[in-house]
Amino acid sequence: MAGGSKEGDAMTNALRTGILLWLSGASAWGGSWKPRRAAEYLDAREKDWFAWPAAESAGGTCVSCHTGMTYLLARPALRKLLGEAQPTPYETGLLAGLKERTEKNQRMFGSARFAKEPLASQGDGVQSILTALLLARSESSPTMSPVTEQAFSRMWAAQKREGHTKGAWAWFDFNDDPYETQDSAYYGATLAALAVGAAPTSYREQPDVKARVVDLAGYLQSGEDTQPLHNRLMLLWVSAATPDAWPRSRCGKLVDEALGKQQADGGWTMESLGPWKDHPEAAISSGSNNYATAVVALALEQAGWKASHPSLSKALRWLRVHQDPAGYWESISMNKRYDAGSMPDLFMRDGATAFAALALANADLRNRD
């Protein structure tokens, strides 16, 4: 503008730079990433998942921790960042399956293998928590829909009421890190706490719900010292979503532990999120890891940290520059080697991509807003 002040010109230039950064996919916090490519990768993986015979389930495709759950957590944020008007067919399909199984009281893990104990109870615990969490997060109404309320009733019915695991749920134990070991029941309990946090206030304030959350909080507190850092990082999410289950005042020590393990390059190693089980058939992973870094960055964000915080900024920058040109963030199985490119070979890549994309999308959305 002719005759404008230097201050005005500086503001105009800064605004123009910000717009160009946003349009190009670059970030004001340094580095760039491609959210569209990440969305395309995740959608393609869900397309393959829907076609995979092993994922068939009553009412539609089953929802897994590594591929389905992480997709439903990340894809809405990517959709918002990309300005997409409607959910993807895979979001709609996964949620429709959860609803149908809830309404018909069907098991998601319904094969003969899961008909006997302990797998039957473990499958019921996993299904009940994932269903309540993902249906609650998909709703925006101040009142809970009947099918979601039914899902929560099923979740509470599966909660343990006595013994040293009172307040927890049965969970799959196949000795597979990071989601299906004996320790993973703790991870599942944190997801249950997140489900409560996603529910309407009117539901959370019900006396019977509060009583169940008290039991859940007791389990989380009693088991904290025995858990891998990976599972305990979920408590940072819980502290923001459901402080009755994990108060913010208990997070300081956990944050200090996580930051003390950050690498000089800004990332985290998989080893630092352990201790893990021994898996002699697994490929060796060393150095900063996409999945580990995404998990920590996302946990810090969910706890309320701003992207400008030096430690979180370094982590987000690390993730931006480690996105593959094809859109994903690479990560390999912690348990064994699979045939290259097979469905299970890419499970950890799915989790890493979803969590990395969610952490970066959250940062960009907050910066944009």
N, C-alpha and C positions, 0 to 999 in steps of 0.2 A: 504494500500500500504506500503510495507516494506521501512523503511528509510524515510518516509514522515515527513513533519514538523507538529508540533502541530496545527498550523493554518490550514494546509491542511486537517488534520484529522478532525478538528472541522467543516470545511466547508463540508466535505464529510458526516459527521454525520448529519449535519443540512439538507443537501439535501435529504439524505435517510429518515429522519424523515418527511420532507415535502411530499415526495412521498407516504410514508405509510399513512400519514394523509389523503391525497387526495384520495387514493385508498379505504380507509376505510369509507369515507364519513365524517370524522372529519374535523374540521376547525382549522386553525392556530390561530383564534381569540377566541378559547375556546368553548367546547361543541361539539356536533355532531348532524347531522340531516340526514334524509334519502330522498334524492331527488327522487330516483327511486320510493319509496313508495308514495311520494307526487304526482308524475306523474301518477302512477297507480290509485290513488284515483280520481284525476281530470278526467282522461280518463273514469273511470267507471261511474262517475256522468254524463258525457256527453253522454255516451251510454244510460243511463236511461232517460236523457233529450230528446234525439232524439226519444225515444220510447213513451214519455209522450204525450197523445192526446192534452193536453192543450197547448203544445209548437208547434203544427203544424201551418204552415204559408204558404202563397203563396211562391212558389219557394224553399221551404225547411223549416227547423227548424228555429224558431225565435231566436233572440239574446237578452238575458236579461242582465240587469246591474249586477245582483248578480252571475249568473252562466256562461252565454255565454261570456259577455264582459271580465270578469275577467279571464276566461279560455284563451281567445285569447291574453290577455296581458301577462299571465304568461307562457303558454306552450312553446313558442319559446325559452325563456331563459332556461327552464328546458331541452328542446331538445338539446340546445347547450352544456349545462353543462354535459349532459349524453352522448354526442357524437352520437346522433341519426341523421341519414342522411336525413330523409324525415319528412314532417309534418304528424301529425296523421290524420286518416280519419275524425275526428271530426273538426279539424282545417279546413281541406279542405271543409268539408260539410257546416260549418257555413259561410265561406267566399263565397262559391259558391252561397248560398242563398242570401247573401247580393248583389252579383253581378247581379244575375238574377232579383231580385226585382228592382234594379236600372235601368237595361236595359229595363225592361218592365213597369216601373213606377207603380209598385204594392206596396200596403201597407203591411207592416209586421204585423201590428195589424189590421187585416181585418175582424174580426167578427162583427156581427150586433151591439154589445155593443160599438164598437169604431167608428161606422159610424156617430154618432151624436156629436155635440159640447157639452162641450169643449174637449171631449176625442179624437175626430178626429184630431184637431190641436195639441193636446198634443202628440198623437202618432206619427204624422208627424215630430214634433220637435225631439223626442227621436230617431226615426228611422234615420233621416237625419244626426244627429251628430254621432251616433254609426257607421253608415255605412262609413262616410267619415274618421273617426278616424281609424277604423279597416282595411279598405282597404288601406289607406295610409301607415299604419304601416307594412302591409304585402308585400309592394313593396320595392325593393332596387334599382330600376333604377333611373338615374338622371332626367328622364322625367316621367311625370305622364301618366298612362294609360288612354285611353278614358273613361272607365267605372268609374274609380276613379274621373276623372275630372267631369263626370256627377254627381257623388255623391256629390262633393263639390258644384256644381251649385245648387243642390237640397237643400243642407244645407244653402247656402246663401239666397236662395229664401224664406226659412222659418224663417230667422232672422228678428226680429222686427225692424222697421225703425223709430218709433216715440213713444212718451210717456215716462213714467218713467222707463219702461223696454226696452227702445231702446238699441239694441245691443245684446239682449238675445233671447231665444227661448222658446216657450211653452214646458212644461214638465209635466209628469204625477203627479197628486196630489191626492193620495188615503189616505193621512194621515198615510203613512207607512214609518217610518225611516229605514235606512238612505238615501234611494234613491228616494222616491216618496212622498214628501210633498211639500208644497208651497215653502219652501226654496230650494228645490232640483233643481229648474231652474238655480240657481247659480252653483251648481255642474255640471249640463249639460253644462253651458257656459264654465267652465274650460276644459271640455272634448273637446269642439269645439276648444278651443285654442290649446290643445294638438294635435288635428287633423291638424291644420295649421302648427304646428311645425314639424309634420311628413311628410309634403308635400315637394317636391323638391324646392330648392332655387328659381329656375326660376318661379315657380308658386307663391311663397310667395312674390316675388318682383313685381308682376303685380299691377298696380295702383288701380284697382278696388278691389283686394283682400286686399291691404293695407288699403283702406278706410273702408272696413268692419271690419278689425281688430281694427281700431281706435274706431269704435262704440262698439266693444266687450270690449276693454280696458276701455272705459268710464263706461260701465255697471259694470264690475268687481270692479272698484275703487269706484263707488258710492254705491255699495251694501256691501262692505267688513264688515262694522261695525255691520251689522244686521245678519250675518251668523253664524251658529255653527262652531266650530273649525274644525270639520270634513271636511266641504266644503272648508274652507279657507286654509287648509293644501294642497289642490290641487294647490293652487297658487305657492307653492314651485316647483311643477312639471313644471308649466307654465313658471316660471321665467327662467328655463334652456332651455325649448323647444321653447318658443315664447316670448322672452323678450319684444317685442313690445306690447304685451298684459299685461305683468306684469314684470316690471324691477327688477333685482336682488336687487337693492338698497332699495326696499320696503319690503324685506323679514326679516330683522333683528328683528323687533318687533314680528312678527309672530313666528319665531324660539324661541325667548325668552319665549313667552307664552307657546309654546308646551313643552319646556324643563322644565319650571316651574311646569308642571303637571306630570312629570315622577315620578313614584313610586320608592321607595327605592330598590325594586327588579329588576328594569330596565324596567318594563312594564308601560302601561297606562290603565286606567279604561275607560269603555264606557262613563260614566258620564262626564269625563274630555273632551270629544270631542263634547259635546253639546254646548248650551242647546237643548234638544230634546222635542218632543211633549209628552203629557201625554198619556200613554198606560196602563190603569189599568188592562188589561187582560194579559199583558206580564209577563213572569217569571222574577223574580228578579235576577239581575246580580251584583256581587260585586267583588272588587279586580281587579288586572290587567287582561286584557282581550286580547285574541288572535287577534281578528279583530282590535281592537283599536291600539294595539302595532304594528301590521303589517302595518297599514295605516301610522302611524307616522314614523316608520323606513323607509318605502319605500319613503315617501315624503322627508325625510332628504337625502336619497341616491340620489334621482332625482335632488335635489338641489345642488349636488356635494360633499356632505360630504363623507369622507373616512370611511371605516369600523373600522379603528383604533381609531376614535374619541371616547373618553370615554363614552359619552352618547349613541351614536349609537352602540358602541361595547356592552354595557350592554343590549340594546334592542335586538340586534341580538342574544346574548347569551340566553336571556330569551326565544326568539322564538325557538331556537334550542332545548332547554330542554323541551318545552311544545308541541312538535309534538307527536301526538298519535302514538302508534306502528302500527296502520293501515294506517298511512300516512297523516292524516288530522290534522288540528288545529280546535278544537271545538269552536263553537260560536252559540248562540241561538238567536231566533227571538226577536227583540226589540218591537214587536207589539202585539203578542198574542201567545198562546200555540197551537201547531198543533199536530196531531196524530204522535206519535213517529215513526221516520223513513220514514215518508211521504215525498213527493217531496218538498213541501214548508217548512217542518220542518228543512231541511238541507240547505236552501238557504244561511243563514249567515255563516254556516260552509264552504260552497263553496267559498264565498268571502274571509273569513279569510284564508283559505288554499291557494288560488291563490295568495293573496297579501303577505302572509308570505313566500311562496315558491319563489316568485319573488324577494322579498327583500334579502333572503338568497342566491338565485342563483346569483343575481347581485354581492353580496359581494364576493362569491367564484370565480366567473368568473374574477372579477377585480384582486383578489389576485393571481389567476392562471396566468393571462396575465402579 
